Amino acid sequence: MVSALPLFRTIGHQLLIVSLVILSLPIVVRILWKLRLFPLGCYFVATKLFWPRHKKWPRWAAAHRTACILIFLGCVLFFLLYWIVRFIRQKREEQIMAEFLHRYTKDLKPGESRTLEFL
């Protein structure tokens, strides 16, 4: 019975680690998806965590180095294009709103105000 105690302790530690990973996984996936980094995260998980331990995948990755690089570049481009488009849209909206407010308030006299009820 004394020799079984370290085994149970090891199993307990492993169960604790697995349960923490499983509980944190939805939060991590949600954050990665909102940042549009989910494809890049999947690529790194597949290449750095799973493929080296599996005998078939490292050979495939080594044989198809160009494909791995293209998949990685596709993930990075997806991330960059999403955020660039979002930034451009935000700047356009700010410019349209500033132009609208300028046109709406240009005929006001100093000290006079007009409420923007429809905004």
Residue frames as a rotation matrix with the C-alpha (Angstrom) as fourth column:
MET 1
0.562 0.827 0.000 0.00
0.827 -0.562 0.000 0.00
0.000 0.000 -1.000 0.00
VAL 2
0.334 -0.520 -0.786 2.90
0.237 -0.761 0.604 2.34
-0.912 -0.388 -0.131 0.66
SER 3
-0.704 -0.666 0.245 4.16
0.370 -0.050 0.928 2.00
-0.606 0.744 0.281 -2.91
ALA 4
-0.167 0.739 0.653 0.73
0.972 0.014 0.233 2.88
0.163 0.674 -0.721 -4.33
LEU 5
0.396 0.354 -0.847 0.67
0.640 -0.768 -0.023 6.29
-0.659 -0.533 -0.531 -2.62
PRO 6
-0.487 -0.592 -0.643 3.05
-0.075 -0.705 0.706 8.04
-0.870 0.392 0.299 -5.09
LEU 7
-0.857 0.235 0.459 1.07
0.515 0.332 0.791 6.54
0.034 0.913 -0.405 -7.97
PHE 8
0.160 0.981 -0.110 -2.20
0.987 -0.160 0.011 7.99
-0.006 -0.110 -0.994 -6.64
ARG 9
0.176 -0.183 -0.967 -0.51
0.315 -0.921 0.232 11.35
-0.933 -0.345 -0.104 -6.06
THR 10
-0.845 -0.525 -0.101 0.76
0.034 -0.241 0.970 11.38
-0.534 0.816 0.221 -9.66
ILE 11
-0.544 0.734 0.406 -2.68
0.798 0.304 0.520 10.42
0.258 0.607 -0.752 -10.98
GLY 12
0.337 0.677 -0.654 -4.24
0.841 -0.529 -0.115 13.18
-0.424 -0.511 -0.748 -8.86
HIS 13
-0.251 -0.521 -0.816 -1.83
0.033 -0.847 0.531 15.77
-0.968 0.106 0.230 -10.25
GLN 14
-0.967 -0.121 0.226 -2.51
0.213 0.108 0.971 14.64
-0.142 0.987 -0.079 -13.80
LEU 15
-0.172 0.978 0.119 -6.29
0.971 0.149 0.186 14.76
0.165 0.148 -0.975 -13.28
LEU 16
0.283 0.214 -0.935 -5.99
0.537 -0.843 -0.030 18.26
-0.795 -0.493 -0.354 -11.82
ILE 17
-0.639 -0.594 -0.488 -3.96
-0.095 -0.569 0.817 19.46
-0.763 0.569 0.307 -14.81
VAL 18
-0.854 0.363 0.373 -6.33
0.496 0.350 0.795 17.88
0.158 0.863 -0.479 -17.33
SER 19
0.115 0.961 -0.251 -9.41
0.988 -0.136 -0.068 19.33
-0.099 -0.240 -0.966 -15.59
LEU 20
0.073 -0.142 -0.987 -7.87
0.245 -0.957 0.156 22.82
-0.967 -0.253 -0.035 -15.50
VAL 21
-0.902 -0.414 -0.125 -6.99
-0.040 -0.209 0.977 22.62
-0.431 0.886 0.172 -19.19
ILE 22
-0.589 0.748 0.305 -10.49
0.761 0.387 0.520 21.43
0.271 0.539 -0.798 -20.09
LEU 23
0.281 0.721 -0.634 -12.12
0.866 -0.475 -0.157 24.16
-0.415 -0.505 -0.757 -17.99
SER 24
-0.065 -0.371 -0.926 -9.93
0.019 -0.928 0.371 26.92
-0.998 0.006 0.067 -19.46
LEU 25
-0.715 -0.287 0.638 -10.27
0.566 0.298 0.768 25.73
-0.410 0.911 -0.050 -23.06
PRO 26
0.225 0.846 0.483 -13.63
0.973 -0.223 -0.062 27.46
0.055 0.484 -0.874 -23.83
ILE 27
0.724 -0.005 -0.690 -12.33
0.240 -0.936 0.258 30.77
-0.647 -0.353 -0.676 -22.49
VAL 28
-0.323 -0.932 -0.164 -9.12
0.022 -0.180 0.983 30.53
-0.946 0.314 0.079 -24.52
VAL 29
-0.537 0.184 0.824 -11.01
0.823 0.331 0.462 29.59
-0.188 0.925 -0.329 -27.68
ARG 30
0.576 0.817 0.000 -13.45
0.808 -0.570 -0.152 32.48
-0.124 0.088 -0.988 -27.19
ILE 31
0.478 -0.480 -0.736 -10.61
-0.025 -0.844 0.535 34.99
-0.878 -0.237 -0.415 -26.72
LEU 32
-0.613 -0.748 0.254 -8.69
0.201 0.163 0.966 33.66
-0.764 0.644 0.050 -29.71
TRP 33
-0.214 0.606 0.766 -11.82
0.975 0.181 0.129 33.80
-0.060 0.775 -0.629 -31.87
LYS 34
0.766 0.526 -0.370 -12.63
0.527 -0.843 -0.107 37.39
-0.369 -0.113 -0.923 -30.87
LEU 35
0.228 -0.779 -0.584 -9.08
-0.301 -0.626 0.719 38.43
-0.926 0.012 -0.377 -31.70
ARG 36
0.896 0.185 -0.404 -9.25
-0.442 0.274 -0.854 36.40
-0.047 0.944 0.327 -34.93
LEU 37
-0.149 -0.989 0.006 -6.20
-0.987 0.148 -0.066 34.44
0.064 -0.016 -0.998 -33.83
PHE 38
0.452 0.419 0.787 -8.00
-0.570 0.815 -0.106 31.09
-0.686 -0.401 0.607 -33.69
PRO 39
0.979 -0.116 -0.168 -6.61
-0.066 0.598 -0.799 29.73
0.193 0.793 0.577 -37.01
LEU 40
0.170 -0.978 0.121 -3.09
-0.560 -0.197 -0.805 30.70
0.811 0.069 -0.581 -35.99
GLY 41
-0.083 -0.127 0.988 -3.59
-0.972 0.229 -0.052 29.08
-0.220 -0.965 -0.142 -32.58
CYS 42
0.823 0.421 0.381 -4.81
-0.317 0.897 -0.307 25.88
-0.472 0.132 0.872 -34.23
TYR 43
0.731 -0.621 -0.282 -1.75
-0.201 0.200 -0.959 25.89
0.652 0.758 0.021 -36.48
PHE 44
-0.172 -0.861 0.479 0.62
-0.805 -0.158 -0.572 26.23
0.568 -0.484 -0.665 -33.53
VAL 45
0.196 0.296 0.935 -1.20
-0.820 0.572 -0.009 23.58
-0.537 -0.765 0.355 -31.50
ALA 46
0.972 0.227 0.060 -1.06
-0.153 0.807 -0.571 21.17
-0.178 0.545 0.819 -34.42
THR 47
0.602 -0.786 -0.142 2.57
-0.109 0.096 -0.989 21.80
0.791 0.611 -0.028 -35.31
LYS 48
-0.248 -0.793 0.556 4.11
-0.670 -0.274 -0.690 22.29
0.699 -0.544 -0.463 -31.89
LEU 49
-0.155 0.227 0.961 2.06
-0.934 0.282 -0.217 20.03
-0.321 -0.932 0.169 -29.61
PHE 50
0.613 0.578 0.538 0.65
-0.424 0.816 -0.393 17.13
-0.666 0.012 0.746 -31.59
TRP 51
0.874 -0.185 -0.450 2.77
-0.389 0.290 -0.875 16.61
0.292 0.939 0.181 -34.67
PRO 52
-0.105 -0.994 0.029 6.16
-0.877 0.078 -0.475 16.05
0.470 -0.076 -0.880 -33.00
ARG 53
-0.348 -0.014 0.937 4.71
-0.739 0.619 -0.265 13.24
-0.577 -0.785 -0.226 -30.85
HIS 54
0.690 0.624 0.368 3.02
-0.215 0.661 -0.719 11.45
-0.692 0.417 0.590 -33.70
LYS 55
-0.164 -0.878 0.449 5.30
0.260 0.400 0.879 9.47
-0.952 0.261 0.162 -35.98
LYS 56
0.065 0.248 0.967 3.49
0.975 0.190 -0.115 10.21
-0.212 0.950 -0.229 -39.22
TRP 57
0.875 0.485 -0.002 3.03
0.473 -0.854 -0.215 13.99
-0.106 0.187 -0.977 -38.97
PRO 58
0.379 -0.774 -0.507 6.65
-0.207 -0.605 0.769 15.13
-0.902 -0.186 -0.390 -38.56
ARG 59
-0.521 -0.540 0.660 7.50
0.505 0.429 0.749 13.26
-0.688 0.724 0.049 -41.73
TRP 60
0.270 0.696 0.665 4.58
0.963 -0.193 -0.190 14.89
-0.004 0.692 -0.722 -43.50
ALA 61
0.899 0.061 -0.433 5.57
0.150 -0.973 0.174 18.35
-0.411 -0.221 -0.885 -42.24
ALA 62
-0.038 -0.988 -0.150 9.18
-0.107 -0.145 0.984 17.79
-0.994 0.053 -0.100 -43.26
ALA 63
-0.504 -0.122 0.855 8.15
0.734 0.461 0.499 16.51
-0.455 0.879 -0.143 -46.67
HIS 64
0.174 0.667 0.725 5.66
0.869 -0.450 0.205 19.34
0.463 0.594 -0.658 -47.24
ARG 65
-0.440 -0.468 -0.767 7.58
0.803 -0.588 -0.101 22.24
-0.403 -0.660 0.634 -45.79
THR 66
-0.963 0.098 0.253 6.16
0.075 -0.800 0.595 24.63
0.261 0.592 0.763 -48.40
ALA 67
-0.103 0.991 -0.082 2.59
0.340 0.112 0.934 23.65
0.935 0.068 -0.349 -47.53
CYS 68
0.154 0.102 -0.983 3.26
0.987 0.026 0.157 24.23
0.042 -0.994 -0.097 -43.82
ILE 69
-0.775 -0.492 -0.397 4.72
0.499 -0.862 0.093 27.65
-0.387 -0.126 0.913 -44.54
LEU 70
-0.784 0.539 0.308 1.75
0.011 -0.484 0.875 28.54
0.620 0.690 0.373 -46.79
ILE 71
0.167 0.849 -0.501 -0.74
0.687 0.265 0.677 27.46
0.707 -0.457 -0.539 -44.13
PHE 72
-0.136 -0.308 -0.942 1.10
0.925 -0.379 -0.009 29.59
-0.354 -0.872 0.337 -41.58
LEU 73
-0.968 -0.249 -0.037 1.17
0.213 -0.889 0.404 32.59
-0.134 0.383 0.914 -43.93
GLY 74
-0.419 0.894 0.161 -2.55
0.268 -0.048 0.962 32.12
0.868 0.446 -0.219 -44.64
CYS 75
0.259 0.484 -0.836 -3.30
0.933 0.099 0.346 32.26
0.250 -0.870 -0.426 -40.92
VAL 76
-0.463 -0.516 -0.720 -1.20
0.679 -0.729 0.086 35.39
-0.570 -0.449 0.688 -40.45
LEU 77
-0.959 0.126 0.255 -2.77
0.118 -0.640 0.759 37.08
0.259 0.758 0.599 -43.50
PHE 78
-0.054 0.984 -0.170 -6.27
0.638 0.165 0.752 36.27
0.768 -0.068 -0.637 -42.22
PHE 79
0.164 0.038 -0.986 -5.41
0.949 -0.277 0.148 37.97
-0.267 -0.960 -0.081 -38.92
LEU 80
-0.723 -0.552 -0.416 -3.78
0.433 -0.831 0.351 41.00
-0.539 0.073 0.839 -40.55
LEU 81
-0.816 0.448 0.366 -6.49
0.224 -0.338 0.914 41.53
0.533 0.828 0.175 -43.17
TYR 82
0.131 0.903 -0.408 -9.27
0.853 0.107 0.511 41.30
0.506 -0.415 -0.756 -40.60
TRP 83
0.146 -0.095 -0.985 -7.71
0.820 -0.545 0.174 43.93
-0.553 -0.833 -0.001 -38.33
ILE 84
-0.888 -0.452 -0.082 -6.71
0.316 -0.731 0.605 46.22
-0.334 0.511 0.792 -41.22
VAL 85
-0.534 0.773 0.342 -10.24
0.405 -0.121 0.906 46.15
0.742 0.623 -0.248 -42.64
ARG 86
0.315 0.656 -0.686 -11.68
0.924 -0.048 0.378 46.76
0.215 -0.753 -0.622 -39.17
PHE 87
-0.302 -0.519 -0.800 -9.35
0.663 -0.717 0.215 49.71
-0.685 -0.465 0.560 -38.60
ILE 88
-0.970 -0.052 0.237 -10.21
0.222 -0.579 0.785 51.24
0.097 0.814 0.573 -41.99
ARG 89
-0.163 0.985 0.060 -13.96
0.619 0.054 0.784 50.85
0.769 0.165 -0.618 -41.34
GLN 90
0.258 0.215 -0.942 -13.63
0.940 -0.279 0.194 52.46
-0.221 -0.936 -0.275 -37.92
LYS 91
-0.665 -0.568 -0.485 -11.73
0.429 -0.822 0.373 55.43
-0.611 0.040 0.791 -39.35
ARG 92
-0.808 0.440 0.391 -14.34
0.283 -0.292 0.914 55.86
0.517 0.849 0.112 -42.10
GLU 93
0.176 0.915 -0.363 -17.15
0.834 0.057 0.548 55.83
0.522 -0.399 -0.754 -39.54
GLU 94
0.002 -0.255 -0.967 -15.34
0.799 -0.581 0.155 58.43
-0.601 -0.773 0.203 -37.43
GLN 95
-0.924 -0.382 -0.032 -14.77
0.271 -0.709 0.651 60.59
-0.271 0.592 0.758 -40.51
ILE 96
-0.474 0.829 0.298 -18.43
0.460 -0.055 0.886 60.35
0.751 0.557 -0.355 -41.57
MET 97
0.340 0.613 -0.714 -19.61
0.929 -0.099 0.357 61.20
0.149 -0.784 -0.603 -38.06
ALA 98
-0.346 -0.540 -0.767 -17.24
0.622 -0.744 0.243 64.16
-0.702 -0.393 0.594 -37.78
GLU 99
-0.965 0.016 0.260 -18.38
0.214 -0.522 0.826 65.46
0.149 0.853 0.501 -41.18
PHE 100
-0.121 0.992 -0.024 -22.03
0.682 0.101 0.724 65.01
0.721 0.072 -0.689 -40.21
LEU 101
0.276 0.198 -0.940 -21.57
0.917 -0.348 0.196 66.89
-0.289 -0.916 -0.278 -36.92
HIS 102
-0.726 -0.583 -0.365 -19.71
0.420 -0.796 0.435 69.67
-0.544 0.163 0.823 -38.71
ARG 103
-0.798 0.481 0.362 -22.53
0.238 -0.301 0.924 70.09
0.553 0.823 0.126 -41.26
TYR 104
0.096 0.913 -0.396 -25.20
0.801 0.165 0.575 69.86
0.590 -0.373 -0.716 -38.59
THR 105
0.424 0.039 -0.905 -23.64
0.815 -0.453 0.362 72.45
-0.396 -0.891 -0.224 -36.29
LYS 106
-0.550 -0.767 0.330 -22.00
0.835 -0.497 0.236 74.89
-0.016 0.405 0.914 -38.74
ASP 107
-0.253 0.516 0.819 -25.01
0.341 -0.744 0.574 77.24
0.905 0.424 0.013 -38.84
LEU 108
0.548 0.427 -0.719 -25.16
0.806 -0.041 0.591 77.63
0.223 -0.903 -0.367 -35.04
LYS 109
0.497 -0.358 0.790 -24.19
-0.247 -0.932 -0.267 80.93
0.832 -0.063 -0.552 -33.46
PRO 110
-0.602 -0.776 -0.189 -21.64
0.016 0.225 -0.974 81.02
0.798 -0.590 -0.123 -30.61
GLY 111
-0.876 0.235 0.421 -23.27
-0.456 -0.121 -0.882 79.93
-0.156 -0.965 0.213 -27.35
GLU 112
0.172 0.966 -0.194 -26.24
-0.983 0.154 -0.104 78.40
-0.070 0.208 0.976 -29.15
SER 113
-0.819 -0.427 0.382 -26.79
-0.422 0.901 0.103 74.64
-0.388 -0.076 -0.918 -28.95
ARG 114
0.101 0.818 -0.566 -28.95
-0.939 0.266 0.217 72.08
0.328 0.510 0.795 -30.63
THR 115
-0.011 -0.073 0.997 -29.78
-0.650 0.758 0.048 68.68
-0.760 -0.648 -0.056 -29.18
LEU 116
-0.557 -0.212 -0.803 -29.00
-0.761 0.517 0.392 65.59
0.332 0.830 -0.449 -31.18
GLU 117
-0.002 0.668 0.744 -32.07
-0.844 0.398 -0.360 63.58
-0.536 -0.629 0.563 -30.18
PHE 118
0.819 0.417 -0.394 -31.92
-0.572 0.642 -0.511 61.20
0.040 0.644 0.764 -33.10
LEU 119
-0.123 -0.903 -0.411 -28.42
-0.564 0.405 -0.720 59.96
0.816 0.144 -0.560 -32.21
